[in-house]
């Protein structure tokens, strides 16, 4: 049965010219701007202005956003250090018929931000969980990077110490996808050097201060970027590193075996890592060949 003209027109108007309806009881996960306050959505403003309560990582940061749009909801804190009682407070409010919004300091909550335990608890309690999409630094950097976007993996923040960071990169080395990583300014040069050493000298982009006055996206190979930030010093702002997928290898088995044979004295894992870095072959392929060569010896 075809829809009437009035039905079609009514559906097309929803969200376009009319404000969102009052929020029903539930948890609303609301994305906020990552820098430019104009990146807030009309629907996000409707929700933040209509819910009973808003919980934020830092109420001081949240207040700046809310004040910019004249919103005065009841405001509370929910962050990484919130204990179970804070979650119960929110769940009890929803159970009493209130609508609650969760926001982060910037971007989409739960993307390297607090909230996972709260969302899981709300779902387990049978409450409605509604995503209000919007800005996300990882996606903004990805689409500006020039790297393939059809398949990507978000790794969040790598471990701060080198041993943990290198181990995490080892696990990601053979993933056939673009990698998206968050990093801090003081660790950037060392992290890029580790990325080049573990992943090979892949094309990459470093995006920082996205949507802000000093927005910058610098592109090059991982080694080039590491050298630049080592010389220039730690950049300011929040940083996203986007790394292209593994480069196709044209190295023959004979050439790989010859390289590995020269490095096997340092161990199978070390030889495979060096082959992956120097020759651009996959770590999985290099490790398998190194094992075979060791067993044949």
N, C-alpha and C positions, 0 to 999 in steps of 0.2 A: 504494500500500500504506500502510495507516495505521500510525502509530508505536505501539509497545507502551507501556503505562503506565510501565514502568521507564525506557524511553528518554526519554519526555517529562519525567518527574520528574528524571532525571539532568541533562538539558539546562537545566531551570529552576533547578537548584541551582548551575550554573556561575557563579561570580562573586558569588553571593548569600550563601552560608553557608560556602563552602570557599575557602581561600586560592588565589591564582593558582598554577599550576604553575611550577616553576623556570624562569627565563628561558632560552631557547635562545640560541645565539650570534647576535649581531646588535646593532643600534643601537636603543635605546629612547628616544624623545623624550618626556620626562615633564613634564607641567604641574605647577607647584607653586603654593602660595597667593600671592595678591597682597597679603596683609596678615594676615588672620585664619588662623592655623595650622590651624584646624578645617576649612578648605576643602581639605585634602589628601584625595585619594580613597583608599579601601582598596586598590585595585589599584596606585596609585602607591606606596603603602607596601610592598606585596608586591614590586614591581619594584626599588625602591631598596634594599630589604633583601636581594634575591636576586642582583643583578647582580655581576659581578666588579669593576667599576669604575664610579665616578660622576664625570663631568666637569661643572664649573660655571663660570659667569662669574667669580664671586668665592668662593673656597673658604671665606672667613670667614663670608659670608652663608649659604652652603650648610650649613656646620657647625652653625649655630644651628638650622636646620630638622631636620637629621639627628639632632642631640643631643636635640631635643624628643621624638623618637620612638624614641630608643635605637638608632639605626642607625649602624653603624660600617664602611661600605664603604671601599675604597681610593678616595681622593679626589684628583682632579687639576683643573687649570685649563684652560678653553677659552673664549676671549673674542675680541673684535674684533681684538685685537693679536696673537693667536696666529698663528705662521707655519705654513708647509706641514709642517714637521717634527712639529708637534703633531697635525695630522690623520693623518699617517702612523703616529704612535704609536698612535692609536686604531684605525686600520684594521688595523694589524699585530696588535693584541690580538684583534680580532674574527676575523681570519684564523687565529689560533692557538686558536680555539674559545672565546673569552671573550665574555661579554655585557656591553655598555657602555650606561650611561644618560647622557643629556645633559639638564641642567636649566639654567634661567636664574635670575637673582636673584629673579624673581617672575613668575608667570604662565606662559604657553605659550611655549616656546622658538621662535625664528625669527620671532615676531611683534614686529618692531622690536627683535629680539635676535639675537645671533650664532647660527650653526648651519647656514645655508643651504649653504655650501661643503662642510661636513662631510657633511650628508645627501646632497648630490649625489654626492660622492665615494664614499660607502657604496653608493649605488644603482649607480653605474657599476662598482663592484667586485663587484657581484652579491650583496651582503649584504642580509639582512632589515632593514627599517626599520619599527619599530612605534610608532605614536603612542599615548601614554597621555594621554587628554584630561583637561581640568580647567579651572581658573580662567583667565580672560583679561580684562584690564581693559577692552579695547575692547568686548567683548560685554556685560560687566556694565554699562558706562555706556550702551550702546545700549538695553538693555531697560528701564533706569530713566529714560531721557530723555523718553519720551512721543512720540518721533518715529517715523515709519513704519519698520518693520523688514523689510518684504517685499523691499526692494531697498536695499542699502547698499554703500558703498565705503570701505575703510580706506585712508587716505593716510599713516599713520604720522606721523613728525615732519616738519614743513615745514622748508625751509631756514632757518637762524637769521637771516640778513640780509634786510632788507626787500625788496630787489630780487628775490632768489630766491624769497622767500615769496610775493610778489605774482604772480610768473610762474607758480608752481605753482598758485595759486588761480585764475588766469586759465584754466589748462588744465582745471580741475575745474568751472568755473562752469556749464557747460551739461549736466553729468551729471545725468540724471533719477534721482537716488537720494539717500538720506540719506548724509551724509559723516561719517566718524569720524576724528578727528585727535588725535594726542598733542602736548602742549605743556608747556613748563616755566613755573614761576611767574613768573620775571623777565620773560619775553617775552609773557605771556598778554594783558595789556591792549593792547599794540601789535598782536599777532596778531589779536585780536578786531576791532580797528578796521580792519585790512586786510581781514579777512573781510567785514565789513559794507560796506566800500567796493567790493570786487570782486564779491561774491556777491549784494549787496543785503541789505536788513534782514530776513533770514529768521529764523524761530523757531529757537532753539538751546538747548543745555544744557551747562553746565560741571560735570563730575563730578570730584571729587578725594578722595584718601584713601579710596578704595573699600574696603570691608570692614573699615576700621580704626575707631578710637575716634572720630575727628573727621570721619567720612564726611559729605560734603555734595554735593548736586546742586542747582545754581541754574539756574533756567530763565527765559527771556526772549527778546527779540530780540537779534541780534548787537550792535546799537548800544547797547541797554540794558546788556548784559553788559559791553561794552567800557567804558562810562561807570562802571559799578559797580567794576570792578577797577582802573580808573585812579584812582578816589577812595579805594578801600580799600587799595590797595597790593598787591604780589605775594603771592599765597596760597602756603602751604607745601604740600608733598606732590606726588605725581605726578598729572597732570591729563589728562583726556580731554575734548575738545570734540566735541559731536554737533550737527550742523547739518541742518536739514530740507531736503528737495529744493526745487528752484526753485519759486517761487510761480506759480500760473496767472496769466497776463496777460490783462487785459481792455482793453489799450491798442489803439486802432484804428491802422491803417496811416497814416491822415492825421495823427493826433496824434503818432505816432512820427516821421514824416517832418518835421513841424514842429519837434519837439524837436531832431532831428539837424541840421536846417538851421541852427539857431542855434549849434550847436557844431562844425560841420564845419571851421571855420577852425583848430581845434586839431588837426586830423588825423582820419582815418577811425577808427583804433583808439581814440583818446582819446574821440571822440564816441560810439562804440559802448559803450565802458566806462561813460561817464557816463549814457547812456540805460539801460543795464542796472541801474546802481545806483539811479538816480532813479525810473525807471518800473517796475522789476521785470520787464522783458521779458528774454528770453534773449539772451545775448551774441551767439549765432550769428545770430539774427534781426536784431538791431540792426546788426551788422557788414555783413550782406548788404544791408540797406536803405541804410546809409551809403555803401557802395561804389556802389550804383546811383545815389544822389543826386549823388555826386561825378562820376560818368561822364556824367550828364545835364547837369551844369552847364556 
